[in-house]
C-alpha cells in the first residue's frame, strides 16, 4: 500500500485538497496556518510512524489546492465546519488534530465545539485566548497598502505581501529562502490571486472565537511555541495553556512560529508521542510542563 497519496474531499462549499501519509489506525489531522498550505507538513508527515498512524495534511478552504468558491466563507468557524465534514467523509470519528497559527484556531474551535471528534490537540503558535486575528494579519494589511501597485503585477504582489510575514515566522533566514517564499506564494499568482489572499485575511475574525469555551476542551492538549516565535507571545501561550484543563506548554529551542519548517523531525517525534495509540508503546521522554522538547 502506498504511504502517500493526494485526494480531494467534498465539503459543503466545494472540495478540500488533502495529502495522505501512512495506513495506521490512529488518524492525525494536520492544519496549516495563514499564508501556507499542506506543503508545510512535507517533512513532518513522512517522519511519523506511518505503520501506526495515518496523517491527513489538509489545505483549508481557499488555500493551497483546495477550492475557492466565489461566495465562500473562509472564516475560522466556516473552516472548522469544513474540517469536520472532511473528517466525516474520511470516516474519521476522532483524531489528534494539529494546527499552526490560523490552523491552531480552527483546531481549538473544533475541540471546544465538537469535543467528541478530538482526543488529542496540538496548538502550535496559537492566537491569544479569545482571538482569531494576530499581529501577522495586521502587518499584512500594512504591507498591502505599501505594495498596492505590485499587487496587480504577476507573482510579485503575493511575494511582497507574504514574504515579510513568512520570513518573520522563522528564527533563521536559512529556513525561509526566496525559493520557499515563492513556493508558498504560488497559489496567489496575479491580481486575482492577491485579491483572494486579501479576502482570506479579511475573513479571519476574533468573533469566530467568541463562543469558544475553553472549559469544553476534553482532549489531551499541548500548546507548543517556538522559543524565538515573533508572533505568539510567551504570555499568550501560557495563558492559553493555563485555561485549558490539563494542557501542557512546551517550547522548541531556536525555532520561530513555523516549527514544521525549522524542527520537522523533533515535531514528528512529539506528534508520535501525542497520538494515544503511540503513547502506550512509546519510550519517548516525557517533558515537564513548560520545558523544551
C-alpha positions in Angstrom: 0.0 0.0 0.0 1.3 3.5 -0.8 2.4 5.5 2.1 1.4 8.8 0.4 -1.3 10.0 -2.0 -3.3 13.1 -2.9 -7.1 13.2 -2.7 -9.9 15.7 -2.9 -12.6 15.7 -0.2 -16.1 17.1 -0.9 -17.4 19.5 1.8 -20.4 21.8 1.6 -18.8 24.8 -0.3 -16.5 22.8 -2.6 -13.6 20.4 -2.2 -10.6 20.3 0.1 -7.3 19.0 -1.2 -5.5 16.6 1.2 -2.4 14.6 1.2 -2.5 11.3 3.0 0.5 9.7 4.6 0.6 6.2 6.1 -2.0 3.5 6.8 -2.1 3.2 10.6 -5.2 3.0 12.8 -4.7 6.4 14.5 -5.6 9.4 12.5 -3.7 12.8 12.7 -5.3 15.8 11.0 -2.6 18.4 10.2 -3.8 22.0 9.6 -1.5 24.8 8.2 -1.7 28.4 9.0 -2.3 31.7 7.2 -0.1 32.1 4.1 1.0 28.5 4.0 -0.6 25.2 2.9 -0.4 21.4 3.4 3.1 21.8 1.9 4.1 22.9 5.3 3.9 19.3 6.5 6.1 17.8 3.8 9.0 17.0 6.1 6.9 16.2 9.2 4.4 13.7 7.9 6.9 11.3 6.3 8.8 11.1 9.5 5.8 9.9 11.5 5.4 6.2 12.3 3.3 5.6 9.3 2.6 1.9 10.1 0.8 3.1 13.2 -0.7 6.5 12.2 -2.4 7.9 9.2 -1.7 11.6 8.7 -4.0 13.8 6.7 -2.5 17.2 5.7 -5.4 19.4 4.6 -5.5 22.6 2.6 -8.0 24.8 4.3 -10.8 26.0 2.1 -9.5 28.7 -0.3 -5.9 27.8 0.5 -3.3 25.8 -1.4 -5.0 23.4 -3.9 -8.5 23.5 -2.2 -11.4 25.1 -4.0 -12.1 28.9 -3.8 -15.9 29.2 -4.1 -16.7 32.8 -5.2 -19.0 33.4 -2.3 -17.2 31.2 0.1 -16.8 31.8 3.8 -13.2 31.5 4.8 -13.5 32.4 8.4 -12.5 30.3 11.4 -16.0 29.0 12.1 -16.6 28.0 8.4 -13.1 26.4 8.2 -13.9 24.4 11.3 -17.1 23.1 9.8 -15.2 22.1 6.6 -12.6 20.2 8.6 -15.3 18.3 10.5 -17.1 17.5 7.2 -13.8 16.2 5.8 -13.3 14.0 8.8 -16.8 12.6 8.4 -16.2 11.9 4.7 -12.9 10.2 5.5 -14.7 8.1 8.2 -12.6 9.6 11.0 -14.6 9.5 14.2 -11.9 11.0 16.4 -8.4 12.3 15.7 -5.4 14.0 17.0 -5.7 17.5 15.4 -2.6 19.6 15.0 -2.7 23.2 13.9 -0.3 26.1 13.3 -1.5 29.7 14.0 -4.7 30.0 12.0 -4.9 26.2 11.8 -4.5 26.2 15.6 -7.5 28.5 16.0 -9.5 26.1 13.8 -8.3 23.1 15.7 -9.1 24.7 19.1 -12.6 25.7 17.9 -13.3 22.1 16.7 -12.1 20.7 20.1 -14.2 23.1 22.1 -17.4 22.9 20.0 -17.2 19.2 18.9 -15.2 17.6 21.7 -16.2 14.1 20.7 -14.2 14.5 17.5 -10.9 15.4 19.0 -8.9 13.2 21.5 -5.6 14.9 21.0 -4.9 18.5 20.4 -1.6 20.2 19.5 -1.7 24.0 19.1 1.4 25.4 17.5 1.8 29.2 17.9 -1.9 29.7 18.5 -3.6 33.1 18.7 -4.1 34.6 22.2 -7.2 33.3 24.1 -10.4 34.6 22.6 -8.5 35.9 19.5 -8.6 34.8 15.9 -6.6 37.6 14.3 -3.0 38.0 15.2 -0.5 40.8 14.7 0.6 39.0 11.5 -2.7 39.9 9.7 -2.4 43.5 10.9 1.1 43.5 9.4 -0.3 42.0 6.2 -2.7 45.0 5.9 0.2 47.4 6.3 2.1 45.6 3.6 -0.9 45.6 1.3 -1.1 49.4 1.5 2.6 49.7 0.8 2.6 47.3 -2.1 -0.7 48.2 -3.8 0.9 48.6 -7.2 2.9 45.3 -7.1 -0.3 43.5 -6.1 -1.6 44.0 -9.6 1.6 42.6 -11.3 2.1 38.9 -11.6 3.8 37.0 -8.8 5.4 40.0 -7.2 2.3 41.1 -5.3 1.9 37.9 -3.4 5.7 37.7 -2.7 5.8 41.3 -1.5 2.9 40.6 0.9 3.7 37.1 2.1 7.5 37.3 2.1 8.0 39.5 5.1 5.4 37.5 7.1 7.0 34.2 6.2 10.5 35.5 6.9 9.5 36.7 10.3 7.8 33.3 11.0 11.2 31.6 11.2 14.1 32.2 13.5 16.8 31.6 10.9 16.8 33.2 7.5 18.1 30.0 6.0 14.8 28.3 6.9 12.8 30.7 4.5 14.9 31.3 1.4 13.4 33.2 -1.6 12.6 30.0 -3.4 10.5 28.8 -0.5 8.6 32.1 -0.2 7.9 31.8 -4.0 6.5 28.3 -3.4 4.2 29.4 -0.7 3.1 32.4 -2.8 2.4 30.3 -5.9 -1.3 29.8 -5.3 -1.8 33.6 -5.3 -0.2 34.5 -8.7 -1.6 37.5 -10.4 -4.1 40.2 -9.4 -6.9 37.7 -8.8 -4.7 35.6 -6.5 -3.6 38.6 -4.5 -7.2 39.8 -4.1 -8.1 36.3 -2.9 -5.2 36.4 -0.4 -6.7 39.7 0.9 -10.1 38.0 1.1 -8.7 35.2 3.2 -7.1 37.7 5.5 -10.2 39.8 5.9 -12.3 36.6 6.7 -10.3 35.9 9.9 -12.2 37.5 12.8 -12.0 37.4 16.5 -15.8 37.0 16.5 -15.4 33.3 15.5 -13.6 32.6 18.8 -16.2 34.4 21.0 -18.2 31.2 21.6 -15.2 29.0 22.1 -15.5 27.8 25.7 -12.1 26.5 26.7 -13.6 24.5 29.6 -15.3 22.3 26.9 -12.0 21.1 25.5 -11.7 17.5 26.6 -8.8 16.4 24.5 -5.3 16.0 25.9 -3.8 19.3 24.8 -0.3 20.6 24.1 0.4 24.3 23.5 3.7 24.4 21.5 5.7 27.6 20.9 8.9 28.2 19.1 11.3 29.8 21.6 12.0 32.6 19.1 8.5 33.0 17.8 7.9 36.6 16.8 4.1 36.4 16.6 3.0 34.3 19.6 3.9 36.0 22.8 5.1 33.7 25.7 2.5 35.2 27.9 -0.3 34.4 25.5 0.8 30.8 25.1 1.0 30.5 28.9 -2.5 32.0 29.4 -4.0 29.6 26.8 -2.3 26.5 28.4 -3.4 27.6 31.8 -7.1 28.0 30.8 -7.3 24.5 29.1 -7.7 21.8 31.8 -4.6 19.6 31.9 -2.9 21.3 29.0 0.9 21.2 28.7 3.1 24.0 27.5 6.4 23.2 25.7 8.9 25.2 23.7 11.0 24.3 20.7 14.5 25.8 21.1 15.8 28.1 18.3 12.6 27.9 16.3 10.1 30.6 15.3 6.4 30.2 14.5 6.8 27.7 11.6 8.1 24.8 13.7 7.3 22.3 10.9 9.9 24.2 8.7 12.6 24.5 11.3 12.3 21.4 13.5 10.3 18.8 11.4 11.9 15.7 12.9 11.6 16.9 16.5 8.0 17.8 15.8 7.3 14.4 14.2 8.6 12.6 17.3 6.5 14.8 19.5 3.3 14.1 17.5 4.0 10.3 17.6 4.2 10.7 21.4 0.9 12.7 21.4 -1.1 10.1 19.5 -2.7 8.0 22.2 -2.1 4.7 20.4 1.6 5.5 20.2 2.0 6.6 23.8 1.3 3.1 25.0 4.4 1.7 23.2 6.5 4.9 23.2 9.6 5.2 25.2 10.0 8.9 24.4 11.0 11.0 27.3 8.1 13.0 29.0 8.9 16.6 29.5 7.7 18.7 32.4 5.3 21.5 31.7 7.0 24.5 30.2 10.3 22.8 29.2 11.9 22.4 25.9 11.1 19.5 23.6 
